[in-house]
Amino acid sequence: MRVTSKTTRWILILAVFGIGFLLVGAVGVASWEYTNSDAFCANACHEVHPEETYAHHISQHSAVACVECHMGRLSTFEAMAKKVTHTSELWGMLVGYDRPLTASMPASRKSCEGCHSENPHQYNSVRVRTHFAPDKENTETRIGLIIRTAGIRSRNNERKGVRAHLEKPVRFIATDPQKQHIPWVQVTRADGSTTTYTDYQNPLSEDEIAGSPVQTMECADCHNRSGHPFRNPEEMVDEALANGRLDPRFPYVKARVAALLQQEFDSKEDAMHRVEQAWKKYQEDFPNIPEEYPDAWADSQKYTEERLAFAANLLVRSKFLEPGVSWRSFPDYSGHKYAAGCFRCHSGRHQDPDGNPIPVNCTLCHTVPIIIRDGQMPLTFLQTLYYTRPPSHGEPYFMANHRTMVDETCQACHGEISFGVDDQSFCANSGCHGEKWPGLTLTAG
């Protein structure tokens, strides 16, 4: 077939249009990918504090993009449709108005469950945390817990333990944006019945309840800092000593580093300078370390620069650019050591109309803390894992009232009853006694 000049022109036109379409498509795909990147979200679109970006970088979810949590794991077309709803904020951003804060989390089924199963808690798990005292020997204490994430079923087939929150829908009213104060909770059971619990110390009126948004409990209501953890500096020092990034063989190293993290600094360079000065002062205060701790001193000569840089990084991570803002401004609700966490609801104050509380029983969610010293685990603690607990131990206020219920029958399981914190007997447990838990009221009931 003879190719005419007219045919040639059409081929060229189609080729140009094809190449143009491919270029436009490539630019469109690249633009779409960029607008879904962490760099665009944190630096171009939203007003994100640098601490948030760094916290995400070191979190266990560092490989998860901002949009995967804050928009949800959506299909391409769903994500496009959702992004269109954000264009109302585009003009203000372009002309220099304040950039909007990051959007709140969508429902768990659109975010968390994009990676995690709907029923993630299949097994109980063991947790061991190491703590170092601020004394000369940096005395090490390990606290072991069996976390009842899967839990157990009671005689009436009701789930107890962490997983119970998945099987019984929980609705609540929070009176502050961070959900630290929850005065109203409603639980729906398998038979469809509901129980409403009210904080009797700070109750809401009927009008306040009617006018407040009722939220359904989601994963992020407890695992709220999984993507952006801001940790207690003391906890970071303990972890560094436990994994060898700092050397616990040096005297008073826990106390010295903890004091260092309280200092103010102007820049990363200033932080490094302060760490170097602290190390110099430490050597002046303890001139006999090379003779008294030869092994530790020899190792320190190999890793001095690395450990000083690590200490400077700890100092940077423990401070925030904005005055008055610290790790305490971002409470972690997945536990209850440094923030109310579980005790926002399991407080001892939340009661139903008949005066029955939301259970305040530590061993519903984990075992009694096991204090491990010198690598030795007390036999009495191990024995209790295999005993069937008497019915009294499951009562809602057992933790508050157990000290008044002690008699000779307790010794069959717990051995000699001797109160205190020396960890020499079951009841002399420093993991329970002498501790303060934010938000817990053991005098209620």
C-alpha positions as CSV (number, residue, x, y, z in Angstrom):
1,M,0.0,0.0,0.0
2,R,1.4,3.4,-1.0
3,V,1.9,5.8,2.0
4,T,0.8,9.3,1.1
5,S,2.0,12.5,2.6
6,K,-1.4,12.9,4.2
7,T,-1.0,9.5,5.9
8,T,2.4,10.5,7.1
9,R,1.1,13.7,8.6
10,W,-1.6,11.8,10.6
11,I,1.0,9.3,11.8
12,L,3.2,12.2,13.0
13,I,0.2,13.9,14.7
14,L,-0.8,10.7,16.5
15,A,2.9,10.1,17.5
16,V,3.1,13.6,19.0
17,F,-0.2,13.2,20.8
18,G,0.9,9.8,22.1
19,I,4.2,11.1,23.4
20,G,2.5,14.1,24.9
21,F,0.0,11.8,26.6
22,L,2.8,9.7,28.0
23,L,4.6,12.7,29.3
24,V,1.5,14.2,30.9
25,G,0.8,10.8,32.4
26,A,4.3,10.4,33.7
27,V,4.2,13.9,35.2
28,G,0.8,13.2,36.7
29,V,1.9,9.9,38.3
30,A,5.1,11.6,39.6
31,S,3.0,14.5,41.0
32,W,0.6,12.0,42.6
33,E,3.4,10.0,44.2
34,Y,5.0,13.2,45.6
35,T,1.8,14.5,47.1
36,N,1.5,11.2,48.9
37,S,5.0,11.4,50.2
38,D,6.0,12.2,53.8
39,A,8.1,15.1,52.6
40,F,5.1,16.8,50.9
41,C,2.8,16.2,53.9
42,A,5.3,17.5,56.5
43,N,7.1,20.2,54.6
44,A,4.7,21.6,52.0
45,C,1.2,20.9,53.0
46,H,0.7,20.5,56.8
47,E,2.1,22.4,59.8
48,V,4.1,19.6,61.4
49,H,6.5,20.2,64.3
50,P,10.0,18.8,63.5
51,E,9.7,16.6,66.6
52,E,6.7,14.8,65.0
53,T,8.7,14.0,61.9
54,Y,11.7,12.7,63.8
55,A,9.5,10.7,66.1
56,H,7.9,9.0,63.1
57,H,11.3,8.3,61.6
58,I,12.4,6.3,64.7
59,S,9.1,4.6,65.3
60,Q,8.1,1.0,64.5
61,H,5.9,2.5,61.8
62,S,8.6,4.5,60.1
63,A,8.0,2.6,56.8
64,V,4.3,3.6,56.8
65,A,3.6,6.8,55.0
66,C,1.6,9.7,56.6
67,V,-1.3,9.2,54.2
68,E,-1.6,5.5,55.0
69,C,-2.6,6.4,58.5
70,H,-4.1,9.9,58.3
71,M,-6.1,9.2,55.2
72,G,-6.3,5.5,55.3
73,R,-5.1,2.6,53.1
74,L,-7.5,3.5,50.3
75,S,-7.7,2.5,46.6
76,T,-6.3,5.1,44.2
77,F,-9.7,6.4,43.2
78,E,-10.9,6.6,46.8
79,A,-7.8,8.5,47.7
80,M,-8.3,10.9,44.8
81,A,-11.8,11.6,45.8
82,K,-10.8,12.2,49.4
83,K,-8.0,14.6,48.4
84,V,-10.5,16.7,46.4
85,T,-12.2,17.5,49.7
86,H,-8.9,19.1,50.9
87,T,-8.8,21.7,48.1
88,S,-10.7,24.2,50.3
89,E,-7.4,24.6,52.3
90,L,-5.2,24.9,49.2
91,W,-5.7,28.6,48.5
92,G,-4.9,29.7,52.0
93,M,-1.7,27.6,51.9
94,L,-0.6,29.1,48.6
95,V,-1.1,32.7,49.6
96,G,0.8,32.3,52.9
97,Y,-1.9,31.6,55.5
98,D,-1.1,29.1,58.3
99,R,-0.9,25.6,57.0
100,P,-3.5,23.3,58.4
101,L,-2.6,20.8,61.1
102,T,-2.6,17.1,60.2
103,A,-6.0,15.5,59.9
104,S,-7.2,13.2,62.6
105,M,-7.1,9.4,62.2
106,P,-9.9,7.7,60.2
107,A,-11.6,4.6,61.5
108,S,-9.3,1.6,62.3
109,R,-10.8,-0.5,59.4
110,K,-9.5,2.2,57.0
111,S,-6.0,2.6,58.6
112,C,-4.7,0.1,61.2
113,E,-6.5,-2.8,59.7
114,G,-4.9,-2.1,56.3
115,C,-1.9,-3.9,57.8
116,H,-3.1,-5.5,61.0
117,S,-5.8,-8.2,61.4
118,E,-9.2,-7.4,62.8
119,N,-8.2,-9.9,65.6
120,P,-4.5,-9.2,66.2
121,H,-4.4,-10.5,69.8
122,Q,-4.2,-14.2,69.3
123,Y,-1.6,-15.0,72.0
124,N,-0.5,-13.7,75.3
125,S,3.0,-12.2,75.3
126,V,6.0,-11.7,77.7
127,R,7.5,-8.3,78.3
128,V,10.7,-7.7,80.3
129,R,11.8,-4.1,81.0
130,T,15.1,-3.2,82.5
131,H,15.6,-0.3,84.9
132,F,18.8,1.1,86.3
133,A,18.9,3.0,89.6
134,P,20.7,6.4,89.8
135,D,23.3,5.0,92.3
136,K,27.0,4.3,92.0
137,E,26.5,0.7,90.7
138,N,23.6,1.6,88.4
139,T,21.8,-1.2,90.1
140,E,19.8,-3.2,87.5
141,T,16.3,-4.4,88.1
142,R,14.2,-6.3,85.5
143,I,10.4,-6.4,85.7
144,G,8.7,-9.2,83.8
145,L,5.0,-9.3,82.9
146,I,2.9,-11.7,80.9
147,I,0.6,-9.5,79.0
148,R,-2.9,-11.1,78.5
149,T,-3.4,-9.7,75.0
150,A,-5.4,-12.8,74.1
151,G,-6.8,-13.1,77.6
152,I,-9.1,-15.9,78.9
153,R,-12.8,-16.7,78.8
154,S,-14.7,-16.7,82.1
155,R,-17.2,-19.4,83.1
156,N,-20.0,-17.4,81.4
157,N,-18.0,-17.4,78.1
158,E,-17.2,-13.7,78.5
159,R,-13.7,-12.7,77.3
160,K,-11.4,-11.1,79.9
161,G,-8.1,-9.4,79.1
162,V,-7.0,-6.9,76.5
163,R,-8.8,-8.6,73.6
164,A,-12.2,-8.1,75.4
165,H,-12.1,-4.6,74.1
166,L,-12.5,-6.0,70.5
167,E,-15.4,-8.2,71.4
168,K,-17.5,-5.7,73.3
169,P,-18.1,-2.4,71.5
170,V,-17.1,0.5,73.8
171,R,-18.5,4.0,73.3
172,F,-17.3,7.0,75.3
173,I,-17.4,10.7,75.7
174,A,-14.1,12.6,76.1
175,T,-14.1,16.2,77.3
176,D,-10.7,17.2,75.8
177,P,-9.0,16.8,72.4
178,Q,-6.3,14.4,73.7
179,K,-9.0,12.2,75.3
180,Q,-7.3,12.3,78.7
181,H,-10.6,12.8,80.5
182,I,-13.4,10.3,79.8
183,P,-16.3,10.8,82.3
184,W,-18.8,8.6,80.4
185,V,-18.4,5.0,79.1
186,Q,-21.0,2.6,77.6
187,V,-20.3,-1.1,77.0
188,T,-22.4,-3.3,74.7
189,R,-22.4,-7.0,75.5
190,A,-22.9,-10.0,73.3
191,D,-26.6,-10.3,74.1
192,G,-27.2,-6.7,73.1
193,S,-27.5,-5.3,76.6
194,T,-25.6,-2.1,77.5
195,T,-24.0,-0.9,80.7
196,T,-23.2,2.8,81.2
197,Y,-20.5,3.9,83.6
198,T,-20.1,7.5,84.9
199,D,-17.1,9.1,86.7
200,Y,-18.8,9.9,90.0
201,Q,-16.2,12.5,90.8
202,N,-16.7,14.4,87.6
203,P,-20.2,13.4,86.2
204,L,-21.7,14.9,83.1
205,S,-25.2,16.3,83.3
206,E,-27.9,14.9,81.1
207,D,-27.7,18.0,78.8
208,E,-23.9,17.7,78.6
209,I,-24.3,14.0,77.6
210,A,-26.9,14.8,75.0
211,G,-24.7,17.6,73.5
212,S,-21.4,15.7,73.5
213,P,-20.2,13.6,70.6
214,V,-20.1,9.9,71.5
215,Q,-17.1,8.1,70.0
216,T,-16.6,4.4,69.4
217,M,-13.4,3.0,70.8
218,E,-10.8,2.6,68.1
219,C,-7.2,1.1,68.0
220,A,-5.7,4.6,68.1
221,D,-7.5,5.5,71.3
222,C,-5.0,3.4,73.2
223,H,-2.2,2.9,70.7
224,N,-2.2,6.7,70.1
225,R,1.6,7.2,69.9
226,S,2.5,4.2,67.8
227,G,3.5,6.3,64.8
228,H,5.0,9.2,66.8
229,P,6.4,8.1,70.1
230,F,7.7,10.7,72.5
231,R,9.4,8.8,75.3
232,N,10.4,9.7,78.8
233,P,14.2,10.6,78.8
234,E,14.7,8.3,81.8
235,E,13.2,5.4,79.9
236,M,15.6,6.2,76.9
237,V,18.6,6.1,79.2
238,D,17.5,2.8,80.7
239,E,17.2,1.3,77.2
240,A,20.6,2.6,76.2
241,L,22.2,1.1,79.2
242,A,20.4,-2.2,78.7
243,N,21.5,-2.5,75.0
244,G,25.1,-1.3,75.6
245,R,24.8,2.0,73.8
246,L,25.9,3.5,77.2
247,D,28.1,1.5,79.5
248,P,26.5,0.6,82.9
249,R,29.9,-0.4,84.3
250,F,30.9,3.2,84.8
251,P,29.8,4.6,88.3
252,Y,26.8,6.9,88.4
253,V,26.4,6.9,84.7
254,K,22.6,6.6,84.9
255,A,22.5,9.7,87.2
256,R,24.9,11.7,85.2
257,V,23.2,11.1,81.8
258,A,19.8,11.7,83.3
259,A,21.0,15.0,84.7
260,L,22.5,15.9,81.3
261,L,19.2,15.4,79.6
262,Q,17.7,18.2,81.7
263,Q,20.0,20.8,80.2
264,E,19.0,23.4,77.7
265,F,20.8,23.9,74.4
266,D,20.5,26.1,71.3
267,S,21.4,23.7,68.5
268,K,22.7,20.2,67.7
269,E,26.2,21.5,67.8
270,D,25.6,23.1,71.2
271,A,24.1,19.8,72.4
272,M,27.3,17.9,71.3
273,H,29.4,20.5,73.0
274,R,27.5,20.1,76.3
275,V,27.9,16.3,76.1
276,E,31.7,16.6,75.5
277,Q,31.9,19.0,78.5
278,A,29.9,16.6,80.6
279,W,32.3,13.7,79.7
280,K,35.3,15.9,80.6
281,K,33.8,16.9,83.9
282,Y,33.0,13.2,84.6
283,Q,36.6,12.2,84.1
284,E,37.7,15.1,86.4
285,D,35.2,13.9,89.1
286,F,36.3,10.3,88.9
287,P,40.1,10.3,88.1
288,N,40.6,6.8,89.2
289,I,38.3,5.1,86.7
290,P,41.1,3.8,84.5
291,E,42.5,1.9,87.5
292,E,39.3,0.9,89.2
293,Y,37.3,-0.1,86.0
294,P,40.1,-1.1,83.5
295,D,37.8,-3.1,81.2
296,A,35.2,-0.4,81.0
297,W,37.8,2.2,80.4
298,A,39.6,0.2,77.7
299,D,36.3,-0.2,75.9
300,S,35.4,3.5,76.3
301,Q,38.6,4.4,74.4
302,K,37.3,2.4,71.4
303,Y,33.8,3.9,71.3
304,T,34.1,7.3,72.9
305,E,33.1,9.3,69.8
306,E,30.2,6.9,69.0
307,R,28.8,7.1,72.6
308,L,29.2,10.9,72.9
309,A,27.3,11.3,69.6
310,F,24.6,8.9,70.9
311,A,24.3,10.9,74.2
312,A,24.0,14.1,72.2
313,N,21.2,12.5,70.1
314,L,19.5,11.5,73.4
315,L,19.7,15.2,74.5
316,V,18.3,16.4,71.2
317,R,15.4,13.9,71.4
318,S,14.6,14.9,75.0
319,K,13.9,18.5,74.1
320,F,11.3,20.4,72.0
321,L,11.7,23.5,70.0
322,E,8.5,25.1,71.2
323,P,8.7,26.5,74.8
324,G,6.6,24.6,77.3
325,V,6.3,21.6,75.1
326,S,7.9,18.3,76.1
327,W,7.3,14.5,76.0
328,R,4.7,15.0,78.7
329,S,2.6,17.0,76.2
330,F,2.1,13.8,74.1
331,P,0.9,11.1,76.6
332,D,1.1,7.5,75.5
333,Y,-2.1,5.6,76.4
334,S,-0.9,2.1,75.6
335,G,0.2,1.6,79.2
336,H,-0.2,3.5,82.5
337,K,3.3,4.2,83.8
338,Y,3.7,7.8,82.8
339,A,0.2,8.7,81.7
340,A,-3.3,7.6,82.8
341,G,-3.7,5.3,79.8
342,C,-5.8,2.4,80.9
343,F,-6.9,4.2,84.0
344,R,-8.8,6.8,82.0
345,C,-11.6,4.3,82.2
346,H,-10.4,1.6,84.6
347,S,-9.9,4.3,87.3
348,G,-12.0,3.0,90.2
349,R,-14.2,6.1,89.7
350,H,-16.3,4.9,86.8
351,Q,-19.5,3.2,88.1
352,D,-22.8,2.0,86.8
353,P,-26.1,3.2,88.4
354,D,-25.9,0.3,91.0
355,G,-22.4,1.3,92.1
356,N,-20.5,-1.4,90.2
357,P,-17.3,-0.2,88.7
358,I,-15.5,-0.9,85.5
359,P,-13.1,-3.6,86.8
360,V,-10.0,-2.3,88.5
361,N,-8.0,-5.5,88.5
362,C,-4.5,-5.4,87.2
363,T,-4.3,-9.1,86.6
364,L,-7.1,-9.0,84.1
365,C,-4.6,-7.6,81.5
366,H,-1.3,-8.8,82.9
367,T,0.2,-10.9,85.6
368,V,1.6,-9.5,88.9
369,P,5.0,-7.8,88.1
370,I,7.8,-10.2,88.4
371,I,10.9,-8.5,89.9
372,I,14.1,-10.2,88.6
373,R,17.3,-9.3,90.5
374,D,20.7,-10.8,89.6
375,G,19.1,-13.0,87.0
376,Q,17.1,-14.9,89.6
377,M,13.3,-15.1,89.3
378,P,11.4,-15.7,92.6
379,L,9.8,-19.1,92.6
380,T,6.7,-17.8,94.4
381,F,5.9,-15.6,91.4
382,L,6.3,-18.5,88.9
383,Q,4.0,-20.7,91.1
384,T,1.1,-18.2,90.9
385,L,1.0,-18.5,87.1
386,Y,-0.3,-22.1,87.4
387,Y,-2.8,-21.7,90.2
388,T,-6.5,-21.2,89.7
389,R,-7.4,-17.9,91.3
390,P,-10.3,-17.9,93.8
391,P,-13.4,-16.0,92.9
392,S,-12.5,-13.1,95.2
393,H,-9.6,-12.2,93.0
394,G,-11.9,-11.4,90.1
395,E,-14.0,-8.9,92.0
396,P,-14.0,-5.4,90.5
397,Y,-12.4,-3.7,93.5
398,F,-10.1,-6.6,94.5
399,M,-6.9,-4.5,93.9
400,A,-8.2,-1.8,96.2
401,N,-9.6,-4.2,98.9
402,H,-7.2,-7.1,98.9
403,R,-5.0,-5.7,101.7
404,T,-8.0,-5.9,104.0
405,M,-8.9,-9.5,103.0
406,V,-5.6,-11.1,104.0
407,D,-5.8,-14.2,106.2
408,E,-4.0,-17.6,106.6
409,T,-5.6,-19.1,103.5
410,C,-3.6,-16.7,101.3
411,Q,-0.4,-18.5,102.3
412,A,-1.3,-21.7,100.4
413,C,-0.5,-19.9,97.2
414,H,1.6,-16.8,98.1
415,G,3.7,-18.2,101.0
416,E,4.3,-16.2,104.1
417,I,2.6,-12.8,104.0
418,S,5.1,-10.1,104.5
419,F,4.3,-6.6,103.2
420,G,7.0,-4.3,101.9
421,V,9.1,-3.6,98.8
422,D,12.2,-5.8,99.4
423,D,11.0,-8.4,96.9
424,Q,11.8,-11.2,99.3
425,S,8.2,-12.5,99.3
426,F,5.2,-12.4,97.1
427,C,3.5,-9.5,98.9
428,A,6.8,-7.5,99.4
429,N,6.7,-6.6,95.7
430,S,8.3,-3.3,94.7
431,G,6.7,-3.6,91.3
432,C,3.3,-3.0,93.0
433,H,3.9,-1.3,96.3
434,G,5.5,2.1,96.5
435,E,4.5,2.9,92.9
436,K,2.2,5.7,91.8
437,W,-0.1,5.3,88.8
438,P,-1.5,8.4,87.1
439,G,-5.3,8.4,87.1
440,L,-5.8,5.4,89.5
441,T,-8.0,5.7,92.5
442,L,-7.7,2.7,94.8
443,T,-9.7,4.3,97.6
444,A,-13.0,4.2,95.5
445,G,-15.7,1.8,96.2
